Amino acid sequence: MYQYLRLAISNLTHRGLRSFLTLLGIFIGIAAVVALISLGNGLQNAITGQFATLSADRLLIQNAGDAFGPPGAGSIAKLTEHDKKVVEEISGITRVLSRYVRVARMDFNKVAGFEFLSSFPSKKEDFTYFVDSFKLEAEEGRLPTVDERGKIVIGSGFKENTYGKPLKVGTSVTIQGKSFEISGILKETGSFQFNTAIFMAEEDLKKIFNIENEIDFIVAQVTDLAQVDTVAEAIKRALRKDRHEKEGAETFSVESPLQALSAINTILIGINAVIAGIAAISLIVGGVGIANTMYTSVLERTKEIGTMKALGAHNRDILKVFITESALLGLIGGMGGALLGLALAFAVSGIASKALGGITLAVTVSYPLITIAILFALILGLIAGTIPAIQASKLNTVEALRS
């Protein structure tokens, strides 16, 4: 086997340019598969990581019209304090919170921007629960108390010089025409929503938007995790009955983080499958390139094959020589393509993470994937070189020497 490898390496290096062009097809195919799947897995982890702050024991009740926009925009039927009381009366629920999320204009340093604004709960026990469950900690300054007004806390994403001047603790900004002082800057979390949001007291937010009876969405904490689906159905029935709505025509939705996560994972798995399929096409092209190279090699080396047979080489020896060459092309192409794919994935990841701001698109290196990709390239090389190798092994010695 050592002699076969030496001969194969010698033949491939002798035809260096042709071998490189053949390898290029395998390089591109394997690199595409490794890079795209690694980035796809990284994207899936990044998106599912956004749900890390949402516990599985929470149910989210929101307006049906909020599916494709921020809460409070274009809803067909607003949630109200009355709806909250209906939810509170359902058994199996420990806590019910009103939540407000709006897009607000913020002015600072003569620069205007539109930012996501969220509220802190107005009750002390709800405030503590909210802060603890979402792991909100101040990296600079402090979180305001429940009774404080005119104070805001900003996410870690505001450290960037978005307004031409850094936002610091103690700085005053104008939100919706009202002045607020920054009391703290949050530590970076795994959720870009929190990293790029502004938090203020619920009463302050309701005042600047003139909110009276309206609620953007309601969060209900379920007592028993195993009863999440049962409680969700109970909430739907109660709200349907109270609003006099028919099943399937609700103006609200009740969802758990697990449901949303499951739907997103299904979509991402499908996208990864399509991406892998598209990338696999280039591998087939690479296999055709290997077959073409091996056919050309057989035609060029007919006299060499005749000489080897005249010196005592058997058909199986000739077969092994060409099979080894094609397998080596596949192996080298697979290894080089895997390294190139990882390099591309890390490069794209770095660029995308900077562009996306709060989302970190980390490359997920799957060693089983890399191993399978290299083995696939090796097998592809073996298959592509089999027919040319059989053709070479069956050449007649005399006719081969005459050519």
C-alpha positions in Angstrom: 0.0 0.0 0.0 2.9 2.3 0.7 4.2 1.8 -2.8 0.8 2.5 -4.3 0.6 5.7 -2.3 4.0 6.8 -3.4 3.1 6.1 -7.1 -0.2 7.9 -6.7 1.4 11.0 -5.1 4.1 11.0 -7.8 1.5 10.9 -10.6 -0.7 13.6 -9.1 2.2 16.0 -8.5 3.5 15.3 -12.0 0.2 16.6 -13.3 0.0 19.4 -10.7 -2.2 21.9 -12.5 -4.8 19.3 -13.5 -4.8 17.8 -10.1 -5.3 21.2 -8.5 -8.2 22.0 -10.8 -9.8 18.7 -10.0 -9.3 19.2 -6.3 -10.9 22.7 -6.6 -14.3 21.1 -7.3 -14.1 19.0 -4.1 -12.7 21.9 -2.1 -15.7 24.1 -3.1 -18.3 21.3 -2.5 -17.0 20.3 1.0 -16.3 23.9 2.0 -19.8 24.9 1.1 -21.3 22.0 3.1 -19.2 22.5 6.2 -19.5 26.3 6.2 -23.2 26.5 5.5 -24.2 23.7 8.0 -21.8 25.1 10.7 -23.3 28.6 10.2 -26.8 27.2 10.1 -26.3 25.4 13.4 -24.8 28.6 14.8 -27.8 30.6 13.6 -30.1 28.0 15.2 -28.2 28.3 18.5 -28.2 32.1 18.3 -32.0 32.3 17.8 -32.8 29.6 20.4 -30.5 31.4 22.8 -32.9 34.4 22.6 -35.4 32.2 24.3 -33.1 31.4 27.2 -34.5 34.3 29.2 -38.0 32.9 28.8 -38.9 30.2 31.3 -40.9 27.3 30.2 -43.5 27.9 33.0 -44.6 31.2 31.5 -47.5 31.9 29.2 -47.7 34.9 27.0 -51.1 36.4 26.2 -51.0 39.1 23.5 -53.2 40.8 20.9 -53.7 38.8 17.8 -52.7 41.8 15.7 -49.2 41.9 17.3 -47.8 38.9 15.4 -45.9 41.0 12.9 -45.3 44.3 14.8 -44.5 45.7 18.2 -47.2 45.4 20.8 -49.8 48.2 20.7 -49.4 48.7 16.9 -52.3 47.7 14.7 -54.1 45.3 17.1 -57.7 44.5 16.3 -58.6 44.2 20.0 -56.5 45.5 22.8 -55.9 43.6 26.0 -57.2 45.4 29.0 -57.0 45.3 32.8 -60.3 43.3 32.7 -58.6 40.6 30.6 -55.8 40.5 33.2 -58.4 39.9 36.0 -59.9 37.1 33.9 -56.5 35.4 33.7 -55.9 35.9 37.4 -59.0 33.9 38.3 -57.9 30.8 36.4 -56.5 28.0 38.7 -53.0 26.8 38.2 -51.5 30.3 37.8 -49.1 31.7 40.4 -48.5 35.2 39.1 -49.8 37.5 36.4 -47.9 40.5 35.1 -48.9 43.4 32.8 -46.2 44.1 30.3 -45.7 47.2 28.1 -43.3 47.4 25.1 -43.3 50.4 22.8 -41.2 52.1 20.2 -40.2 55.5 21.5 -38.3 58.5 20.2 -35.2 59.3 22.2 -33.2 62.5 21.8 -29.7 62.9 23.0 -26.7 65.1 21.9 -29.0 66.7 19.2 -29.4 63.2 17.7 -32.8 61.5 17.5 -33.4 57.8 17.4 -36.2 55.3 17.9 -35.7 52.7 20.6 -37.6 49.8 22.2 -39.0 50.9 25.5 -40.1 48.4 28.1 -41.6 48.7 31.6 -40.6 47.5 35.1 -43.6 46.1 37.0 -45.2 48.5 39.5 -45.5 46.1 42.4 -42.4 45.3 44.5 -42.8 41.5 44.5 -43.5 41.6 40.7 -40.5 43.9 40.2 -38.2 41.5 42.1 -39.6 38.5 40.2 -39.1 40.2 36.8 -35.5 41.3 37.6 -34.5 37.9 39.0 -36.1 35.7 36.4 -34.6 37.7 33.5 -31.3 38.0 35.3 -31.1 41.7 34.9 -28.0 43.2 36.7 -26.5 46.6 36.5 -23.0 46.7 35.2 -22.8 50.4 35.9 -24.9 52.4 38.3 -28.0 50.7 39.7 -31.5 49.5 39.0 -34.2 52.0 40.1 -36.6 51.2 43.0 -40.2 50.6 42.4 -41.2 54.0 43.7 -38.7 56.0 41.6 -39.9 58.1 38.7 -37.9 59.8 36.0 -35.2 57.1 36.0 -34.3 54.7 33.2 -32.0 51.7 32.7 -30.4 51.1 29.3 -29.1 47.8 27.8 -25.5 47.1 27.2 -25.9 47.8 23.5 -26.1 51.5 24.2 -22.4 51.5 25.1 -21.7 52.0 21.4 -21.4 55.6 20.3 -24.8 55.6 18.5 -25.7 59.1 19.5 -22.3 60.6 18.7 -21.5 60.7 22.4 -21.5 57.8 24.9 -24.5 57.3 27.2 -23.4 57.2 30.8 -24.9 56.8 34.3 -26.3 60.2 35.4 -26.8 61.4 31.8 -30.2 62.9 31.0 -32.0 62.0 27.8 -35.4 63.0 26.3 -37.9 60.3 25.6 -41.2 61.2 23.9 -40.6 64.8 25.0 -40.0 64.0 28.6 -36.6 64.1 30.4 -35.2 61.0 32.1 -32.0 60.3 33.9 -30.0 57.1 33.3 -29.6 55.3 36.7 -27.9 52.2 35.4 -26.5 50.3 32.4 -27.3 46.5 32.3 -24.8 43.8 32.0 -24.9 42.0 28.6 -27.4 39.2 28.5 -28.0 36.4 26.0 -31.0 38.2 24.6 -30.5 41.1 22.1 -34.0 42.4 23.1 -32.7 43.2 26.5 -29.3 44.5 25.3 -30.9 47.0 23.0 -33.9 48.1 25.2 -34.6 50.9 27.6 -36.5 50.1 30.9 -38.5 52.6 32.9 -41.2 52.5 35.6 -44.6 51.3 34.4 -46.3 54.4 35.5 -43.8 56.6 33.6 -44.3 54.6 30.4 -48.1 54.7 30.7 -47.9 58.5 31.2 -45.8 59.4 28.2 -48.0 57.3 25.9 -51.3 58.2 27.6 -52.1 54.6 28.4 -55.1 54.1 30.6 -56.8 50.7 30.4 -54.7 49.1 27.7 -52.1 46.3 28.2 -49.6 45.3 25.5 -49.3 41.7 26.7 -49.9 39.6 29.8 -47.4 37.2 31.3 -48.8 34.3 33.4 -46.6 32.1 35.5 -47.9 28.5 35.7 -47.7 26.7 39.1 -47.0 23.2 37.6 -44.7 23.0 34.5 -46.5 19.8 33.5 -49.8 21.7 33.3 -48.7 24.5 31.0 -50.7 23.3 28.0 -53.8 22.6 30.2 -53.6 26.1 31.7 -53.1 27.7 28.3 -56.3 26.0 27.1 -58.1 27.2 30.2 -57.0 30.8 29.5 -58.2 30.6 25.9 -61.6 29.3 27.0 -62.0 31.9 29.7 -61.1 34.8 27.4 -63.2 33.5 24.5 -66.2 33.3 26.8 -65.6 36.7 28.3 -65.1 38.4 24.9 -67.9 36.4 23.2 -65.5 35.1 20.5 -65.7 31.8 18.7 -62.8 29.3 18.6 -60.5 30.0 15.7 -61.6 33.6 15.5 -59.9 34.9 18.7 -58.5 38.5 18.8 -55.8 37.3 21.2 -53.2 34.5 21.3 -51.8 32.4 24.2 -48.3 30.9 23.6 -45.6 29.3 25.6 -41.9 29.8 24.8 -41.6 26.1 24.0 -44.2 26.4 21.3 -42.5 29.3 19.7 -39.1 27.6 20.0 -40.4 24.3 18.5 -41.8 26.2 15.5 -38.6 28.1 14.9 -36.5 24.9 15.2 -38.7 23.2 12.7 -38.1 26.0 10.2 -34.4 26.2 10.8 -34.0 22.4 10.4 -35.8 22.6 7.1 -33.5 25.5 6.0 -30.4 23.6 7.0 -31.6 20.6 5.0 -32.2 22.7 1.9 -28.8 24.4 2.3 -27.1 21.0 2.6 -28.9 19.7 -0.5 -27.8 22.7 -2.6 -24.2 22.4 -1.4 -24.2 18.7 -2.2 -24.8 19.5 -5.8 -21.3 21.0 -6.0 -19.9 17.8 -4.6 -21.4 15.8 -7.4 -19.8 18.2 -9.8 -16.5 17.6 -8.0 -17.0 13.8 -8.4 -17.5 14.3 -12.1 -14.2 16.3 -12.2 -12.4 13.4 -10.6 -13.9 10.9 -13.1 -12.9 13.1 -16.0 -9.3 13.5 -14.6 -8.9 9.7 -14.2 -10.3 9.0 -17.7 -7.8 11.4 -19.1 -5.0 9.9 -17.0 -5.8 6.4 -18.4 -5.6 7.7 -22.0 -2.3 9.4 -21.4 -0.7 6.5 -19.5 -1.8 3.7 -21.8 1.8 2.8 -22.8 2.9 3.0 -19.1 0.1 0.6 -18.2 1.3 -1.7 -21.0 4.9 -1.6 -19.7 3.7 -2.4 -16.1 1.8 -5.4 -17.4 4.7 -6.6 -19.5 6.9 -6.5 -16.3 4.4 -8.7 -14.5 1.7 -6.4 -13.1 -1.7 -8.0 -12.8 -5.0 -6.4 -13.5 -5.7 -5.9 -9.8 -2.4 -4.1 -9.5 -3.3 -1.6 -12.2 -6.8 -1.3 -10.6 -5.2 -0.5 -7.2 -3.0 2.2 -8.7 -5.8 4.2 -10.3 -8.2 3.6 -7.4 -5.6 4.9 -5.0 -5.1 8.0 -7.1 -8.8 8.8 -7.2 -9.2 8.1 -3.5 -6.3 10.3 -2.7 -7.9 13.1 -4.7 -11.1 12.8 -2.8 -9.3 12.6 0.6 -7.1 15.7 0.0 -10.1 17.6 -1.4 -12.2 16.6 1.6 -9.6 17.7 4.2 -8.8 20.9 2.4 -12.4 21.7 1.8 -13.3 21.1 5.5 -10.5 23.5 6.6 -11.6 26.1 4.0 -15.2 25.7 5.1 -14.4 26.3 8.8 -12.3 29.3 7.9 -15.2 30.8 5.8 -17.7 30.0 8.6 -15.6 31.9 11.2 -15.0 34.8 8.8 -18.7 35.2 8.1 -19.6 34.7 11.8 -17.3 37.5 12.8 -18.8 39.9 10.2 -22.4 38.9 10.9 -22.0 39.2 14.7 -20.8 42.8 14.3 -23.5 43.6 11.9 -26.3 42.1 14.1 -25.2 43.9 17.2 -26.8 42.0 20.1 -26.9 38.6 18.5 -23.7 36.5 18.6 -23.6 34.2 15.6 -21.1 31.7 16.9 -19.9 28.9 14.6 -20.9 25.5 15.9 -18.0 23.1 15.0 -19.3 19.6 14.5 -16.5 17.1 14.4 -18.9 14.3 13.3 -20.0 16.6 10.4 -16.3 17.2 9.4 -15.5 13.5 9.6 -18.6 12.6 7.5 -17.7 15.3 5.0 -14.2 14.0 4.6 -15.3 10.4 4.4 -17.9 11.3 1.8 -15.3 13.0 -0.3 -13.1 9.9 0.0 -15.9 7.6 -1.0 -16.9 10.0 -3.9 -13.3 9.8 -5.1 -13.3 6.0 -5.0 -16.6 5.8 -6.9 -15.6 8.4 -9.5 -12.3 6.5 -10.1 -13.7 3.0 -10.2 -14.8 2.9 -13.9 -11.6 4.5 -15.3 -9.6 2.1 -13.1 -11.4 -0.9 -14.4 -10.9 0.3 -17.9 -7.2 0.7 -17.3 -6.9 -2.7 -15.7 -8.5 -4.4 -18.7 -6.2 -2.9 -21.3 -4.5 -5.5 -23.5 -0.7 -5.5 -22.9 0.4 -5.6 -26.6 -2.2 -3.0 -27.7 -1.2 -0.7 -24.8 2.5 -0.9 -25.8 1.7 -0.1 -29.4 -0.3 3.0 -28.6 
